[in-house]
Amino acid sequence: MRVAIIGNFDGVHRGHQALIRRARQRASQDAPSRVIAVTFDPHPTAVLRPDRAPAALTSTSRRTDLLLESGADEVTVLHFTPEFAAASPEDFAHLLRDPDGIAADLVIVGANFRFGQGAAGDTALLAELGARLGFEVDVVPLEAQGPDDAPWSSSHARDCIEAGDLPGAADVLGRPHRIEGPVVRGDQRGRDLGYPTANVEVAPGTALPPDGVYAGWLVVGGDPLPAAVSIGTNPQFNGRERRVEAYALDRDDLDLYGQTVAIDLIERLRGQAVFASVADLQSHMAADVSATRQRLAAPGPSGG
């Protein structure tokens, strides 16, 4: 039995994880079975309404890893193009049943799932087409979150990140929000100031919180290192380019240039600021390090 779950799955948040648990439960009733997560790249909105493309919570590779970690046996990434968007609901249903592709016997989707040109297809039509083509459809109610009973959603996670509410985003995602990229050479001022940083080149379109200083974890080769993270243009030195820099606490021996690293953002400590002098800046950096140490020692989500 092949069980397919379908969605954008950006962030692989708690609602997505509930969908995968449902798929695993159904798959276990008819072993041997495989759970196939079907997702899209790029995000459909980036193709249909580029001006409204949402900031990405995860890269495609990170999303794939998270889907597999959450219980999928394999991940199929469908390239979303204008031609794909123009396909009819019937064409999409045939794609799901294609014996040389997804070959789904059971398709599991959330209650708000839409498909086909102009999002004309809904879950009722999918069930009708499935009955005709030979696959079953299981519609899962949206998983509720928090006291207001709103569903878990990628949009809510993005709203939290945009507001600098990293604990709120972690609550939606079930883990800290992670950004990643290669370490590139910067101005190397951090080393001169006593706090050498890894300058992480983050892909355009990545969901980033407001400029400021954050407590987080610099993840190198799978190992999380406590870190104070600066996001912003560095106005103290008339900077213009927005950068993400991480200082691994008490580490001045790291040579990370060219390596791809990740940063798990835990909590915002303060906004971006310009200080009266370099000595004043160093004093605040020392305070940031102390605050980071305290925050990461407290109970709460950690990186890894």
C-alpha positions in Angstrom: 0.0 0.0 0.0 1.3 3.4 -0.9 0.0 6.3 1.2 0.6 9.8 -0.2 0.3 13.0 1.8 0.2 16.3 -0.2 1.0 19.8 0.7 3.5 22.7 0.6 4.8 21.6 4.0 6.9 24.8 4.5 8.3 24.5 8.0 6.9 21.0 8.5 5.0 22.4 11.5 2.8 20.6 14.0 -0.1 20.4 11.6 2.0 18.8 9.0 3.4 16.4 11.5 -0.2 15.4 12.5 -0.8 14.6 8.8 2.2 12.4 8.7 1.2 10.6 11.9 -2.2 9.9 10.3 -0.5 8.5 7.3 1.7 6.3 9.4 -1.3 5.0 11.3 -3.1 4.2 8.1 0.0 2.6 6.5 0.4 0.3 9.6 -3.0 -1.2 8.9 -1.9 -2.7 5.6 1.8 -3.6 5.8 4.1 -3.5 3.9 3.3 0.1 3.1 5.2 3.3 2.3 4.3 6.9 3.2 5.2 9.3 0.4 5.2 13.1 1.1 4.4 15.0 -2.1 5.4 18.7 -2.0 6.1 21.5 -4.5 9.1 23.7 -5.4 9.0 26.6 -5.7 6.0 27.6 -3.5 2.9 27.9 -5.8 2.4 31.5 -4.8 5.9 32.4 -6.0 4.8 31.3 -9.5 1.2 32.4 -9.5 1.6 35.7 -7.6 5.3 36.5 -7.3 4.6 39.8 -5.6 3.0 37.8 -2.7 5.5 35.0 -2.4 5.8 34.1 1.2 9.2 34.0 3.0 10.5 30.5 3.2 10.6 28.8 6.6 12.7 26.0 5.2 14.8 25.3 2.1 13.6 22.4 -0.1 16.5 20.2 1.2 15.7 21.1 4.9 12.0 20.4 4.2 12.8 17.0 2.8 14.9 16.1 5.8 12.2 17.2 8.2 9.5 15.2 6.3 11.7 12.1 6.5 12.5 12.7 10.2 8.8 13.1 10.9 7.9 9.7 9.5 7.7 9.8 5.7 9.5 7.0 3.8 10.2 9.1 0.7 9.6 12.6 -0.6 8.5 13.5 -4.1 9.1 17.2 -5.0 7.0 18.3 -7.9 8.4 21.3 -9.9 5.7 23.9 -9.9 5.6 25.8 -13.2 3.0 27.8 -15.0 2.3 24.7 -17.1 1.8 22.6 -14.0 -0.5 25.3 -12.5 -2.6 25.2 -15.7 -3.2 21.4 -15.4 -6.8 20.4 -14.7 -7.8 18.7 -11.4 -8.3 15.5 -13.4 -4.7 15.7 -14.7 -3.4 16.1 -11.1 -5.4 13.1 -9.9 -4.0 11.0 -12.7 -0.5 12.1 -11.6 -1.2 10.8 -8.1 -2.2 7.4 -9.5 0.5 7.1 -12.2 2.0 3.6 -11.7 5.4 4.9 -12.8 5.4 7.8 -10.3 3.6 8.3 -7.0 1.2 5.3 -7.6 -0.9 6.2 -4.6 -3.4 3.8 -3.1 -4.5 6.2 -0.4 -4.2 10.0 -0.5 -4.3 12.0 2.7 -4.8 15.8 2.6 -5.8 18.6 5.0 -9.3 19.9 5.0 -8.3 23.1 3.1 -6.5 21.3 0.3 -7.1 22.7 -3.2 -5.6 21.5 -6.5 -5.8 22.0 -10.3 -6.0 25.1 -12.4 -7.4 28.1 -10.5 -7.5 25.8 -7.4 -10.7 24.5 -8.8 -10.5 21.1 -7.1 -11.4 20.5 -3.5 -11.4 17.5 -1.2 -14.8 16.4 -2.4 -13.7 16.4 -6.1 -10.5 14.6 -5.1 -12.5 11.8 -3.5 -14.7 11.6 -6.5 -11.7 11.3 -8.9 -10.0 8.9 -6.5 -13.0 6.6 -6.6 -12.8 6.7 -10.4 -9.1 6.1 -10.6 -8.6 3.6 -7.8 -7.3 5.5 -4.8 -8.9 6.3 -1.5 -9.0 9.8 0.0 -8.7 10.6 3.7 -9.3 14.2 4.7 -7.7 15.3 8.0 -9.2 18.2 10.0 -6.8 21.0 10.5 -4.9 20.6 13.8 -5.8 23.3 16.3 -3.2 25.4 18.1 -3.3 27.6 21.2 -6.2 29.0 23.2 -7.9 30.6 20.2 -8.3 27.2 18.5 -6.8 28.5 15.2 -5.1 25.9 13.0 -1.4 25.4 13.0 -0.1 27.1 9.9 3.0 28.2 8.1 1.5 31.7 7.9 1.2 32.0 11.6 4.8 30.8 12.0 5.9 33.5 9.6 3.9 36.2 11.4 5.6 35.2 14.7 9.1 35.4 13.1 8.3 38.7 11.4 7.3 40.1 14.9 10.4 38.7 16.5 8.4 36.2 18.5 10.8 33.2 18.2 9.2 31.2 21.1 5.8 31.6 19.3 7.3 30.4 16.1 8.9 27.4 17.9 5.5 26.6 19.3 4.0 26.3 15.8 6.9 24.5 14.3 7.6 22.2 17.2 11.3 23.3 17.1 13.2 26.5 16.9 13.2 28.4 13.6 16.3 27.5 11.7 18.2 29.6 9.1 21.2 28.1 7.2 23.8 28.9 4.7 27.6 28.9 4.0 30.0 30.9 6.1 31.5 33.7 4.1 34.1 36.4 4.8 32.8 39.6 6.3 34.5 42.7 7.6 36.1 40.7 10.5 35.3 43.5 13.0 34.0 41.0 15.5 37.4 39.5 16.0 38.9 42.9 16.6 36.2 43.6 19.1 36.8 40.3 20.9 33.8 38.4 19.5 34.7 36.6 16.3 31.6 35.8 14.3 30.5 33.5 11.6 29.0 35.5 8.8 26.2 33.2 7.4 25.0 33.9 3.8 21.3 33.2 4.0 19.4 32.6 0.8 17.2 35.4 -0.5 13.5 35.0 0.5 14.3 33.2 3.8 12.1 34.1 6.7 14.1 36.4 9.0 13.1 38.2 12.2 13.6 41.9 12.7 17.1 43.4 13.0 18.5 42.9 16.5 20.4 40.5 18.7 19.2 37.0 19.4 20.1 34.1 21.7 20.5 30.9 19.6 22.5 27.9 18.6 25.1 27.8 15.9 24.9 24.2 14.5 28.1 23.0 13.0 28.2 19.5 11.6 25.2 18.6 13.7 26.6 19.9 17.0 24.8 22.9 18.5 27.0 25.6 20.0 25.5 28.4 22.2 25.6 31.6 20.2 24.8 35.3 20.3 23.3 36.1 16.9 23.2 39.5 15.2 20.8 40.3 12.3 21.0 43.6 10.6 23.0 46.2 8.7 25.5 47.1 11.5 24.7 50.8 11.6 27.5 51.3 14.1 29.9 51.1 11.2 27.6 52.6 8.6 26.8 49.2 7.1 24.2 48.8 4.3 24.1 45.1 3.7 21.8 43.1 5.9 23.8 40.2 7.5 23.4 37.3 9.8 26.4 36.8 12.2 26.8 34.3 15.0 29.3 34.4 17.8 29.8 31.0 19.4 30.2 31.7 23.1 33.8 31.3 24.3 35.0 30.0 21.0 37.8 31.8 19.1 39.2 28.7 17.5 36.6 28.0 14.8 37.5 28.1 11.2 34.2 27.8 9.4 34.8 29.6 6.1 33.1 27.7 3.3 31.2 25.4 5.6 27.4 25.3 5.6 26.1 25.9 9.0 22.7 26.4 10.6 21.4 28.8 13.3 18.5 27.9 15.5 17.0 31.2 16.8 15.6 31.0 20.3 14.8 34.5 21.6 15.2 38.2 20.7 17.3 40.0 23.2 17.2 43.6 21.9 16.8 45.6 18.8 19.6 47.0 16.5 21.2 50.1 18.0 24.0 52.6 17.5 26.2 53.3 20.6 28.2 56.4 21.6 31.5 54.7 21.2 33.2 51.4 20.3 33.9 50.9 24.0 30.1 51.3 24.6 29.4 48.8 21.9 31.8 46.3 23.4 30.1 46.7 26.8 26.7 46.0 25.2 28.1 43.0 23.4 29.4 41.6 26.7 25.9 42.1 28.1 24.4 40.3 25.0 26.7 37.4 25.6 25.7 37.2 29.3 22.0 37.4 28.4 22.5 34.7 25.8 24.1 32.5 28.3 21.3 32.9 30.8 18.5 32.4 28.1 20.1 29.2 26.8 20.6 27.8 30.3 16.9 28.2 31.0 14.4 25.5 30.1 13.1 25.7 26.6 13.6 24.4 23.0 17.2 24.0 22.0 19.0 23.4 18.7 20.2 20.2 17.2 
